[in-house]
Amino acid sequence: MELSNIDSSTKIEKLDVKDEIKRIIKDFKNDAIKKDISIRFSKKDDKIILMNSQYFYILFSNILANAIKYNKI
């Protein structure tokens, strides 16, 4: 998904950061396994933010994809 494909009228919603990041990690699990990378995420308390869920997904999936792609291990 690219930013240019997102409708400018997309809505802002309440997102649970922990749940969203766990979902993104799950989506990249196979990519990490292929490179023998383990992903750990620990968050003790829940944080709710107001953000477009598609933007949140793009932001954090890009960070995670780059971390896996450019990992030097």
C-alpha positions in Angstrom: 0.0 0.0 0.0 1.3 3.4 -0.9 0.4 6.8 0.4 -0.6 7.9 -3.1 -3.3 5.2 -3.0 -5.0 6.4 0.1 -8.0 8.6 -0.2 -7.4 12.1 1.3 -10.7 11.8 3.1 -9.7 8.8 5.2 -10.8 9.0 8.8 -8.9 9.5 12.0 -9.6 6.8 14.5 -8.6 5.5 17.9 -5.9 2.9 17.6 -4.4 0.7 20.2 -0.7 1.0 19.5 0.2 -2.4 20.9 -2.4 -4.3 18.9 -1.5 -2.5 15.7 2.2 -3.2 16.1 1.6 -6.8 16.9 -0.5 -7.1 13.7 2.3 -5.6 11.6 4.9 -7.9 13.2 2.7 -10.8 12.3 2.5 -9.7 8.7 6.4 -9.6 8.5 7.0 -12.8 10.4 7.8 -14.9 7.4 10.2 -12.3 6.0 12.0 -12.3 9.3 12.2 -16.1 9.5 13.7 -16.3 6.0 16.6 -14.1 7.2 16.8 -15.8 10.6 15.7 -12.7 12.4 13.6 -12.8 15.5 11.3 -9.9 16.3 10.4 -9.1 19.9 8.0 -6.5 21.0 7.1 -5.9 24.6 4.7 -3.2 25.7 3.4 -3.2 29.2 0.6 -0.7 29.0 -1.9 0.1 26.3 -1.6 3.4 24.5 -4.4 4.7 22.4 -3.6 7.3 19.6 -5.7 9.1 17.1 -4.5 8.4 13.6 -5.5 7.0 10.3 -5.0 3.3 10.5 -3.7 3.0 7.0 -1.1 5.7 7.6 -0.1 3.9 10.9 0.3 0.6 9.0 2.4 2.2 6.2 4.6 4.0 8.7 5.5 1.0 10.9 5.5 -1.6 8.2 8.1 0.5 6.3 10.3 0.7 9.4 10.0 -3.0 10.0 10.6 -3.9 6.3 13.7 -1.8 6.2 15.0 -3.2 9.5 14.6 -6.7 8.0 15.9 -5.8 4.6 19.0 -4.0 5.8 19.9 -6.1 8.8 23.6 -7.0 8.8 23.3 -10.1 11.0 
